[in-house]
């Protein structure tokens, strides 16, 4: 299920790139290469792995400056979209192994000048780690951070870049990456890697393609009632234990604003078969009330960044009711919607496929995917 969710999330963001460019020239296309130096961050007490003195890697990003083929590109001020490929050497092959990742991303200018620019890049995709927690065929029970070879890979970079000319940029900045398998396999503390980087960017033709500009009609700042049904899987707390489904539902209101974003707020519900099975097998914990101690409800709010038929979703929730296994009182979700139906009129105005990663601070709980509608 995690593989399904991660693949869907990758497709959701990648589809925005596929629709972003159809120029026959290389105008706006660039190749960026960054070398980074980092150090693994021990983000909680249960993280027992030895910390390597230095982690290094290479990040290659293929970027496209959108030029206005679709209206949403103009509404979002012609964003830069990319596909990144990263190689990470954590510095201890016998325990951590190495990570090979691929992830769609978007570059957001924070401050722009004629020669200097401050940017932020955010991306999420799939990472393959060469070592994970294992008893066979090789023994690696020290590695309580990574429970499977396939993981979610999150990347954040912020740098200051200097535009040498229309073909070359140089940049330097800070970066952060996170990998985990969303508790699909235990143990799953994940690896957080903050660091610094320097790099070059090359545009074969030009960094400033000719932009298409139209007189766009403002979109109505409409309210929608929306519902969402998703499903995920996670594993019992025992390493390499059985996997259980998680069922989720949400009802919420959304309001479009500034032609390119949606604010939303509502209620959600989740039910965990894993917790129910644990309580049934340990009757002394919650005898007779296993069901009521196996679900969570929460209020939530968030923002959706609209990129054509793709929506990138950031959501925060606060629990009203928790399972017996009390965690932090809040959660975070990162994910996306791929709109199969999106129209201004009619009883059903939106219908979409969605995928999310739910986490508590730096620890992922599960990945989920499903369907949603807007009325």
C-alpha positions in Angstrom: 0.0 0.0 0.0 2.9 2.4 0.8 4.3 1.6 -2.6 0.9 2.4 -4.2 0.7 5.7 -2.2 4.2 6.8 -3.0 3.9 5.9 -6.7 0.6 7.8 -6.9 2.0 10.8 -5.2 5.0 10.8 -7.6 2.6 10.5 -10.6 0.4 13.4 -9.2 3.3 15.8 -9.1 5.0 14.4 -12.2 1.8 14.9 -14.2 2.0 18.7 -13.6 5.4 18.7 -15.3 4.2 16.6 -18.3 1.5 19.2 -18.9 3.8 22.2 -18.3 5.9 22.2 -21.4 5.4 21.4 -25.0 7.8 23.9 -26.7 10.0 22.2 -29.2 13.0 24.3 -28.2 15.0 24.0 -24.9 14.0 27.5 -23.8 13.6 27.5 -20.0 15.1 24.0 -19.6 18.0 23.7 -17.2 20.2 21.1 -15.5 21.2 21.8 -12.0 23.9 19.8 -10.1 24.5 20.3 -6.3 27.1 18.6 -4.1 26.0 18.5 -0.5 27.7 17.7 2.9 25.4 16.8 5.8 25.3 15.0 9.1 22.5 12.6 10.3 20.3 14.2 12.9 19.3 12.1 16.0 15.7 13.3 16.2 14.5 11.1 19.1 15.9 9.0 22.0 14.9 5.7 20.3 17.3 6.5 17.4 20.1 4.3 18.5 22.3 4.2 15.3 25.8 5.5 15.5 26.1 8.9 13.9 28.6 9.1 11.0 30.9 12.0 11.1 29.9 13.1 7.6 27.3 12.3 5.0 27.7 13.4 1.4 25.8 13.2 -1.9 24.9 14.6 -5.3 21.6 16.1 -6.4 20.8 16.5 -10.1 17.6 18.4 -11.0 16.1 18.6 -14.5 14.0 21.8 -14.4 11.5 23.5 -16.7 10.5 27.1 -16.5 6.8 27.1 -17.4 6.0 29.7 -20.1 2.2 29.9 -20.0 0.9 27.1 -22.2 -1.9 26.6 -19.6 -3.8 29.3 -17.7 -2.7 28.0 -14.3 1.0 28.6 -15.2 0.3 32.3 -15.7 -1.9 32.5 -12.5 1.0 31.0 -10.5 3.6 33.4 -12.2 5.2 30.8 -14.3 6.7 28.4 -11.7 9.8 26.2 -12.2 9.0 22.5 -12.1 11.6 19.7 -11.9 12.5 16.1 -11.5 15.3 15.5 -9.1 17.7 12.5 -8.8 19.7 12.2 -5.6 22.5 9.9 -4.5 23.2 9.9 -0.7 26.2 8.3 1.0 25.3 8.3 4.7 28.9 7.5 5.7 28.4 4.0 7.2 27.6 1.4 4.5 27.4 -1.5 6.9 24.4 0.0 8.8 22.8 2.8 6.8 23.7 1.7 3.3 23.1 4.3 0.5 20.0 6.0 -0.9 19.0 6.5 -4.5 16.0 8.7 -4.9 13.8 10.4 -7.6 11.3 13.1 -6.8 9.2 15.7 -8.6 9.7 19.2 -7.2 8.8 22.9 -7.5 11.1 25.9 -7.1 9.6 29.0 -5.4 11.4 32.4 -5.8 11.4 34.2 -2.5 13.4 37.3 -3.5 14.3 38.0 -7.1 16.7 40.5 -8.5 18.4 41.1 -11.8 21.6 39.1 -10.8 20.8 37.7 -7.4 17.9 35.5 -6.3 16.8 33.6 -3.2 14.8 30.5 -3.9 13.2 27.5 -2.1 12.7 24.1 -3.6 10.3 21.4 -2.2 9.9 17.9 -3.5 8.7 14.5 -2.6 9.1 11.1 -4.2 10.6 7.6 -3.8 14.0 6.5 -2.4 15.6 3.1 -2.5 17.9 2.4 0.5 20.5 -0.4 0.1 20.3 -1.5 3.8 17.3 -1.9 6.0 16.4 -3.7 9.3 16.9 -7.3 8.6 17.5 -10.7 10.1 17.9 -12.6 6.9 19.7 -12.9 4.5 22.0 -10.5 6.3 21.9 -9.4 9.9 21.2 -5.7 10.5 19.1 -5.3 13.6 21.0 -2.2 14.7 19.2 -0.2 12.0 16.0 0.8 13.7 15.6 3.8 11.4 14.7 2.0 8.1 12.3 -0.9 7.9 12.3 -1.5 4.1 14.2 -0.8 1.0 11.5 1.4 -0.6 10.8 4.7 1.2 9.2 8.0 0.9 11.9 10.7 0.1 11.3 14.3 1.0 13.7 17.1 0.0 13.9 20.8 0.8 16.6 23.2 -0.5 17.0 26.9 -0.1 19.8 28.8 -1.7 21.1 32.1 -3.0 21.9 32.0 -6.7 23.9 34.3 -8.9 22.8 34.6 -12.6 26.1 34.7 -14.5 24.4 35.0 -17.8 21.4 33.4 -19.6 23.2 30.0 -19.6 24.8 29.7 -16.2 23.8 30.1 -12.5 25.9 29.4 -9.4 24.3 28.8 -6.1 25.0 27.9 -2.4 22.6 27.2 0.5 21.1 24.8 3.0 19.2 21.6 2.5 17.2 18.9 4.4 16.1 15.4 3.4 13.9 12.8 5.2 13.3 9.2 4.3 10.9 6.7 5.9 8.5 4.0 4.8 5.5 5.4 6.6 5.4 2.5 9.1 4.6 0.0 6.4 7.5 -2.0 7.9 8.8 -1.6 11.4 11.1 -0.3 12.7 10.6 3.1 11.0 12.2 6.1 12.8 13.4 7.5 9.5 16.6 9.4 8.7 16.7 13.2 8.9 19.7 14.8 7.1 20.3 18.6 7.3 23.3 20.0 5.4 24.8 22.6 3.1 25.3 22.5 -0.7 27.0 24.3 -3.6 26.2 23.9 -7.2 25.9 25.0 -10.8 22.9 25.3 -13.2 23.2 25.2 -17.0 20.6 26.3 -19.5 21.4 25.0 -23.0 19.3 27.7 -24.7 18.2 30.4 -22.2 17.0 30.8 -18.7 14.2 33.2 -19.7 11.8 31.6 -22.3 9.3 33.8 -24.1 6.2 34.0 -21.9 2.6 33.6 -23.0 0.3 36.3 -21.4 -3.4 36.4 -21.6 -6.2 38.5 -20.1 -7.5 36.0 -17.6 -10.9 36.1 -16.1 -10.8 35.9 -12.3 -12.1 32.6 -10.9 -15.0 32.7 -8.4 -13.9 32.4 -4.8 -16.3 29.6 -4.3 -17.2 27.5 -1.3 -17.4 23.7 -1.7 -18.5 20.9 0.6 -16.0 18.1 0.2 -15.6 14.4 1.3 -12.6 12.1 1.1 -12.2 8.4 1.8 -8.8 6.8 2.0 -7.0 3.7 3.2 -3.5 2.9 4.4 -1.5 0.1 6.0 0.9 0.0 8.8 2.7 -2.8 10.7 2.5 -3.8 14.3 5.2 -2.4 16.6 7.1 -5.7 16.5 9.9 -5.6 13.8 8.8 -7.6 10.7 5.4 -8.2 12.3 2.0 -8.5 10.5 0.5 -5.6 8.5 -3.0 -4.1 9.3 -5.2 -1.7 7.3 -6.2 1.8 8.5 -9.5 3.3 7.3 -10.0 7.1 7.0 -12.7 9.5 6.1 -13.0 13.3 6.1 -15.7 15.9 5.6 -14.7 19.5 5.1 -15.4 22.9 3.6 -13.0 24.6 1.1 -12.8 28.1 -0.3 -10.8 29.0 -3.4 -8.9 32.3 -3.2 -6.5 34.3 -5.4 -7.4 32.1 -8.4 -4.8 29.5 -7.4 -5.2 28.2 -3.8 -7.8 26.6 -1.6 -8.2 27.0 2.2 -10.1 24.1 3.9 -11.2 23.0 7.3 -13.2 20.1 8.7 -13.4 16.8 10.6 -11.7 13.5 10.0 -11.9 10.0 11.4 -9.5 7.0 11.3 -9.8 3.4 12.5 -6.8 1.1 13.0 -7.1 -2.6 12.8 -3.6 -2.9 14.3 -4.7 -1.2 17.5 -7.9 -3.3 17.7 -6.0 -6.5 17.3 -3.5 -5.5 20.0 -6.3 -4.7 22.4 -8.1 -8.0 21.6 -4.9 -9.9 22.3 -4.2 -8.0 25.5 -7.6 -7.9 27.2 -6.3 -6.5 30.4 -5.6 -3.2 28.6 -9.1 -2.2 27.4 -11.4 -5.2 28.0 -14.9 -4.6 26.5 -14.0 -1.3 24.8 -11.6 -2.3 22.1 -13.5 -0.6 19.3 -13.8 2.8 21.1 -10.1 2.8 21.8 -9.1 1.9 18.2 -10.3 5.1 16.4 -9.3 8.8 16.3 -11.2 11.9 15.4 -9.7 15.3 14.7 -10.4 18.8 13.5 -8.1 20.0 10.7 -7.2 22.9 8.5 -4.9 23.3 5.6 -4.0 24.9 2.2 -4.1 23.4 -1.3 -1.8 24.9 -3.9 -3.5 24.4 -7.3 -1.3 23.6 -10.3 -3.8 22.9 -13.1 -5.4 19.5 -12.4 -2.9 18.9 -9.6 -3.3 20.1 -6.0 -0.4 20.0 -3.5 -1.9 19.7 0.0 -0.6 20.7 3.4 -2.8 19.8 6.4 -2.6 20.2 10.2 -5.0 18.4 12.6 -5.7 18.4 16.3 -7.1 15.3 17.9 -10.5 15.3 19.7 -10.4 11.6 20.5 -7.3 9.3 20.4 -6.7 5.6 20.6 -5.4 4.1 23.8 -1.9 4.6 22.5 -1.9 8.3 23.0 0.5 10.3 20.8 1.1 14.0 20.2 -2.2 16.0 20.2 -1.7 17.0 16.6 -0.6 15.6 13.2 0.6 16.8 9.9 -0.2 15.6 6.4 1.6 16.2 3.1 0.1 15.0 -0.2 -1.7 15.8 -3.4 -4.9 15.5 -5.4 -5.1 14.6 -9.1 -8.4 16.0 -10.4 -10.3 13.8 -12.9 -13.3 16.2 -12.8 -13.0 19.9 -12.1 -15.7 22.3 -13.3 -17.4 25.5 -12.3 -21.0 24.2 -12.7 -23.0 21.0 -12.0 -23.8 19.0 -8.9 -20.4 17.4 -8.7 -17.7 20.0 -9.3 -14.7 18.0 -8.3 -13.7 14.4 -8.3 -10.1 13.4 -7.5 -7.6 10.7 -6.6 -5.5 11.5 -3.6 -2.4 10.3 -1.7 -1.0 11.6 1.7 1.7 10.9 4.2 0.6 11.4 7.8 3.3 12.2 10.4 3.7 13.3 14.0 6.6 15.8 14.1 9.5 13.9 12.4 8.0 10.4 12.6 5.7 9.1 9.8 2.6 7.1 10.9 1.3 5.8 7.6 0.7 6.6 3.9 -2.9 6.6 2.5 -4.5 6.9 -0.8 -8.1 7.1 -2.0 -10.8 9.2 -3.6 -12.5 12.5 -3.0 -15.4 14.7 -4.2 -16.5 18.3 -4.1 -20.1 19.6 -4.3 
